[in-house]
């Protein structure tokens, strides 16, 4: 018992956050038995300690407000025509539109492959066969759909995907992953690389990347959808959330600069 609390104290001294220490508490609860059949995590001393950790290092959402997606969309719209821009720019534009119109993590985008893809005039569909962060027994995001955006073909994710697939086909050398490096040897990219691409797009669009990371695309897209009166259940279904409370706590943010432009139309 005392050893367990001392271990949590050592984690605190090492600078770990409340959520990390709380995870350790849960793990210790599975292996430490206390007289009287009391769960380690529910012991009075442990709960008091965790309250102190929370007060000194509160587990709060990373963002209190979110960037306006119209800033990014207005910037990448200038990257046209698709057939004339270089592969790097095409890659950035495609990944950005995929992230915004799907509300998915970089891990999900990295899992897409051309062997499990269906391209039609009005949509592009991917079957996801890899396990994701949210995958559990009887719960898995098995399919991801992108639909055309008729009002403006320069912001159409399907048009970008078609051009990207066409442009990268002779470069793949057997790689089946949808997203590949735009520099030699054009191999499958990691989740970190996709994250770096998205962050670079944020930076050149004028978004403060010292505050916002690539993961902020999920909050920006879902917040823009909610501000356009898209039903919460539809947002949750598209982005893969089960708990509306999690969406409200971590992703539903006031938009810093809502110009009322393309942000209201991407969904």
HELIX and SHEET records of a PDB file:
HELIX    1   1 UNK A    2  UNK A   13  1                                  12    
HELIX    2   2 UNK A   18  UNK A   29  1                                  12    
HELIX    3   3 UNK A   40  UNK A   42  5                                   3    
HELIX    4   4 UNK A   44  UNK A   56  1                                  13    
HELIX    5   5 UNK A   69  UNK A   76  1                                   8    
HELIX    6   6 UNK A   87  UNK A  102  1                                  16    
HELIX    7   7 UNK A  106  UNK A  110  1                                   5    
HELIX    8   8 UNK A  114  UNK A  116  5                                   3    
HELIX    9   9 UNK A  153  UNK A  155  5                                   3    
HELIX   10  10 UNK A  157  UNK A  168  1                                  12    
HELIX   11  11 UNK A  169  UNK A  171  5                                   3    
HELIX   12  12 UNK A  191  UNK A  204  1                                  14    
HELIX   13  13 UNK A  216  UNK A  227  1                                  12    
HELIX   14  14 UNK A  232  UNK A  239  1                                   8    
HELIX   15  15 UNK A  244  UNK A  246  1                                   3    
HELIX   16  16 UNK A  247  UNK A  251  3                                   5    
HELIX   17  17 UNK A  262  UNK A  264  5                                   3    
SHEET    1   A 2 UNK A  33  UNK A  34  0                                        
SHEET    2   A 2 UNK A  38  UNK A  39 -1                                        
SHEET    1   B 2 UNK A  65  UNK A  66  0                                        
SHEET    2   B 2 UNK A 254  UNK A 255  1                                        
SHEET    1   C 3 UNK A 117  UNK A 119  0                                        
SHEET    2   C 3 UNK A 123  UNK A 127 -1                                        
SHEET    3   C 3 UNK A 143  UNK A 147 -1                                        
END                                                                             
